[in-house]
Amino acid sequence: QVQLVESGGGLVQAGGSLRLSCAASGRTFSSTIMGWFRQAPGKEREFVAAISWFGRSTYSSDSVKGRFTASRDNAKNTLYLQMNSLKPDDTAVYYCAAQPSGRWGSAAASEEYAYWGQGTQVTVSS
């Protein structure tokens, strides 16, 4: 089992920045891919970014590319999402997730992730 706890969400003005954190505990594997997803009211859950366990590979959606960056600190078992130039359309609940299978080709597929955090709300005002 892997436990994930997100933090760092909040209210920010458009153009501002936030950094989300995701603390991981429990059983993890070197092949585990960590991902960030988000879900806005009335919309389906959407892939945001993914990072390989050792951080050598990252991948982000077109909607956040150049603005959001996923990183990790394995010594702290913590995943981060640095969000810059935030827009009102970025308003959503943000979730971190773990994919133990390590299938990088499926990093954007939510169904590939076995473990999820409880989510943290990000609200961007215009």
One Martini backbone bead per residue (centre of mass of N, CA, C, O) as a GRO file, in nm:
protein
  126
    1GLN     BB    1   0.099   0.035   0.018
    2VAL     BB    2   0.002   0.378  -0.059
    3GLN     BB    3   0.047   0.700   0.077
    4LEU     BB    4  -0.126   1.017   0.006
    5VAL     BB    5  -0.042   1.374   0.068
    6GLU     BB    6  -0.173   1.677   0.015
    7SER     BB    7  -0.045   2.020  -0.038
    8GLY     BB    8  -0.079   2.391  -0.103
    9GLY     BB    9  -0.334   2.496  -0.142
   10GLY     BB   10  -0.547   2.772  -0.282
   11LEU     BB   11  -0.561   3.121  -0.310
   12VAL     BB   12  -0.515   3.292  -0.629
   13GLN     BB   13  -0.402   3.498  -0.853
   14ALA     BB   14  -0.364   3.581  -1.150
   15GLY     BB   15  -0.017   3.499  -1.215
   16GLY     BB   16   0.048   3.323  -0.999
   17SER     BB   17   0.174   3.103  -0.731
   18LEU     BB   18   0.224   2.746  -0.666
   19ARG     BB   19   0.300   2.472  -0.427
   20LEU     BB   20   0.279   2.140  -0.441
   21SER     BB   21   0.237   1.859  -0.222
   22CYS     BB   22   0.351   1.499  -0.184
   23ALA     BB   23   0.323   1.259   0.055
   24ALA     BB   24   0.496   0.952   0.087
   25SER     BB   25   0.391   0.620   0.192
   26GLY     BB   26   0.517   0.314   0.216
   27ARG     BB   27   0.509   0.119  -0.061
   28THR     BB   28   0.780   0.136  -0.289
   29PHE     BB   29   0.913   0.177  -0.621
   30SER     BB   30   1.148   0.238  -0.866
   31SER     BB   31   0.908   0.235  -1.099
   32THR     BB   32   0.750   0.463  -0.999
   33ILE     BB   33   0.495   0.670  -1.096
   34MET     BB   34   0.424   1.017  -1.078
   35GLY     BB   35   0.117   1.208  -1.048
   36TRP     BB   36  -0.090   1.471  -1.188
   37PHE     BB   37  -0.420   1.579  -1.119
   38ARG     BB   38  -0.746   1.715  -1.228
   39GLN     BB   39  -1.070   1.863  -1.102
   40ALA     BB   40  -1.339   2.014  -1.219
   41PRO     BB   41  -1.636   2.127  -1.215
   42GLY     BB   42  -1.805   1.911  -1.437
   43LYS     BB   43  -1.539   1.748  -1.484
   44GLU     BB   44  -1.293   1.563  -1.579
   45ARG     BB   45  -1.027   1.405  -1.522
   46GLU     BB   46  -0.689   1.547  -1.548
   47PHE     BB   47  -0.395   1.562  -1.682
   48VAL     BB   48  -0.074   1.713  -1.597
   49ALA     BB   49   0.168   1.528  -1.455
   50ALA     BB   50   0.491   1.351  -1.475
   51ILE     BB   51   0.721   1.128  -1.286
   52SER     BB   52   0.982   0.965  -1.228
   53TRP     BB   53   1.133   0.829  -0.962
   54PHE     BB   54   1.426   0.974  -1.046
   55GLY     BB   55   1.352   1.229  -1.243
   56ARG     BB   56   1.440   1.187  -1.556
   57SER     BB   57   1.128   1.201  -1.619
   58THR     BB   58   0.896   1.416  -1.795
   59TYR     BB   59   0.537   1.509  -1.811
   60SER     BB   60   0.304   1.726  -1.988
   61SER     BB   61   0.054   1.906  -2.059
   62ASP     BB   62  -0.034   2.148  -2.280
   63SER     BB   63  -0.190   2.336  -2.067
   64VAL     BB   64   0.102   2.350  -1.873
   65LYS     BB   65   0.322   2.402  -2.046
   66GLY     BB   66   0.568   2.620  -1.902
   67ARG     BB   67   0.422   2.639  -1.595
   68PHE     BB   68   0.457   2.345  -1.503
   69THR     BB   69   0.640   2.150  -1.241
   70ALA     BB   70   0.777   1.845  -1.183
   71SER     BB   71   0.895   1.702  -0.870
   72ARG     BB   72   1.151   1.543  -0.652
   73ASP     BB   73   1.216   1.400  -0.310
   74ASN     BB   74   1.335   1.104  -0.202
   75ALA     BB   75   1.433   1.168   0.088
   76LYS     BB   76   1.117   1.277   0.145
   77ASN     BB   77   0.889   1.152  -0.019
   78THR     BB   78   0.839   1.396  -0.240
   79LEU     BB   79   0.605   1.574  -0.429
   80TYR     BB   80   0.587   1.824  -0.692
   81LEU     BB   81   0.405   2.139  -0.794
   82GLN     BB   82   0.488   2.391  -1.000
   83MET     BB   83   0.290   2.696  -1.026
   84ASN     BB   84   0.265   2.917  -1.294
   85SER     BB   85   0.077   3.138  -1.438
   86LEU     BB   86  -0.203   3.147  -1.336
   87LYS     BB   87  -0.538   3.043  -1.410
   88PRO     BB   88  -0.871   3.009  -1.386
   89ASP     BB   89  -0.861   2.722  -1.541
   90ASP     BB   90  -0.691   2.589  -1.289
   91THR     BB   91  -0.933   2.535  -1.138
   92ALA     BB   92  -0.905   2.277  -0.883
   93VAL     BB   93  -0.858   1.953  -0.798
   94TYR     BB   94  -0.561   1.814  -0.671
   95TYR     BB   95  -0.381   1.513  -0.762
   96CYS     BB   96  -0.204   1.247  -0.646
   97ALA     BB   97  -0.015   0.966  -0.796
   98ALA     BB   98   0.046   0.604  -0.825
   99GLN     BB   99   0.258   0.395  -1.053
  100PRO     BB  100   0.399   0.086  -1.011
  101SER     BB  101   0.442  -0.029  -1.310
  102GLY     BB  102   0.608   0.185  -1.502
  103ARG     BB  103   0.430   0.295  -1.751
  104TRP     BB  104   0.516   0.554  -1.941
  105GLY     BB  105   0.307   0.534  -2.182
  106SER     BB  106   0.074   0.571  -1.927
  107ALA     BB  107   0.107   0.845  -1.758
  108ALA     BB  108  -0.187   0.983  -1.852
  109ALA     BB  109  -0.344   0.739  -1.722
  110SER     BB  110  -0.553   0.704  -1.459
  111GLU     BB  111  -0.598   0.383  -1.465
  112GLU     BB  112  -0.283   0.326  -1.388
  113TYR     BB  113  -0.350   0.426  -1.103
  114ALA     BB  114  -0.356   0.297  -0.765
  115TYR     BB  115  -0.289   0.573  -0.614
  116TRP     BB  116  -0.448   0.824  -0.396
  117GLY     BB  117  -0.525   1.119  -0.300
  118GLN     BB  118  -0.750   1.365  -0.162
  119GLY     BB  119  -0.675   1.647  -0.226
  120THR     BB  120  -0.637   1.994  -0.355
  121GLN     BB  121  -0.732   2.320  -0.356
  122VAL     BB  122  -0.752   2.534  -0.650
  123THR     BB  123  -0.778   2.896  -0.671
  124VAL     BB  124  -0.838   3.125  -0.944
  125SER     BB  125  -0.840   3.461  -0.974
  126SER     BB  126  -0.929   3.746  -1.188
   0.00000   0.00000   0.00000
